[in-house]
Amino acid sequence: MPQVLEFKLPDLGEGLTEAEIVRWLVEVGDVVAIDQPVVEVETAKAMVEVPCPYGGVVTARFGEEGVELPVGAPLLTVAVGSVEPSGSAAESGSGTGAAGAESSGSGNVLVGYGTGAPAVRRRRVRPEGLSSPAAAAATSFTPVPSVAPVSAEAPAGSGGVPDGARGPVAVVSPLVRKLARQHDLDLRQLSGSGPDGLILRADVESAIRSVAEAPQPAAVTDRAPVRPAGERVPLRGVRGVVADKLARSRREIPDATCWVDADATELMAARAAMNGAGGSGAGPKVSVLALLARICTAALARYPELNSTVDQEAREIVRLSGVHLGFAAQTERGLVVPVVRDAQARSTESIGAEITRLTEAARTGTLKPAELTGGTFTLNNYGVFGVDGSTPIINHPEAAMLGVGRIVPKPWVHEGELAVRRVVQLSLTFDHRVCDGGTAGGFLRYVADCVEQPAVLLRTL
């Protein structure tokens, strides 16, 4: 007989502990091959297709699209054995069926788990074609967690749920489950009036009426009026990671910000000359962000204090040898910070090409987790949003972030006369533990000098 194996959400690496189901790629009853992607999930850092290490027939899925699951939670169950083309599983006569499959697997799966010694579910769930019609009818729905379920691992007596109430809920109808979810009812606490304790719609409706008729606790008169409840947006995925990092930055880093206006007219002229040199076949255009990134690497070579991090436990400032330059990118999933590795060893053209590649990957949701971590300094071009200035929040555990506003024509005194020049505001937020204002000011002033006179940068190349 085929053996039903449970496939759990694997460790996705980079310290990630949960993922949100974006799209199921298989249905209950589908035949899957070893290493076939079965679900697309979104972590805090990237979209990932999760391959199943077992081959067989999908007998159950756990979690609807949009549900967030922790690492180690069941994703689906697969009936492993000889699978007929029609989608049904049969016993193998060669001795390589369920028992053999238990010790086999691709091994080519995600970080932190393998395919050896899979866990076997005690309750075997089989779709039609694997068992009797009665068993198939009882499992033809897709199991999903009910609202506020009682943990099956809870000790006896906890939450008022006896031992016999743990395990699968005796509910067949998806409509009954939906009705219970809509009214926040825990189906494990209901006694079914149907055959073999099956929970019917009448049982759920009776429980709803009982909750509605129960006396409400007296209002507390010495408290302020409760504000009307509005929309609640879960802090999870990218938004949750951003919230955690920003809160930690504010909590742990004593930051300070300095800023300066700079005349970017010459920088824009130099960019136009670079992009016009050599005609149309000279390669990709040089972006303003690439030029600013190259200026940052030169400035960090002069002021290495800002390319560092603080080891609070050891009470040490760790100055880093390489510049892994992060840049803020706004996407439909939220704000992400891809990282250009070893930017100090790259030319302006190389930096620009890597920024273009990472930006496209960010927009399509295909960035790898490793491409979003390990930054040592961040460049934030918020001028693309049409704003002049801001006070950046440091991307923990880095020591500084350079913010760049929009470049716009403004009145400016140039060579002793009033003229219309292209002006940009630069702001530097820095960790005051790694340096004082003199160092931060020197860094920002050097960046501004390179923006105003690009030839200053050439002297250091």
Beta strands, then each sheet from edge to edge (+ up, - down):
strand 1: 3-8
strand 2: 18-24
strand 3: 31-32
strand 4: 36-42
strand 5: 47-52
strand 6: 56-61
strand 7: 68-70
strand 8: 74-80
strand 9: 82-83
strand 10: 89-90
strand 11: 255-263
strand 12: 308-311
strand 13: 316-319
strand 14: 325-327
strand 15: 329-331
strand 16: 334-336
strand 17: 339-340
strand 18: 377-380
strand 19: 400-404
strand 20: 408-414
strand 21: 417-431
sheet 1: 1+ 8- 6+ 3-
sheet 2: 5+ 4- 2+ 7-
sheet 3: 9+ 10-
sheet 4: 11+ 21- 19+ 18+ 14+ 17-
sheet 5: 11+ 21- 20+
sheet 6: 12+ 13-
sheet 7: 15+ 16-
end
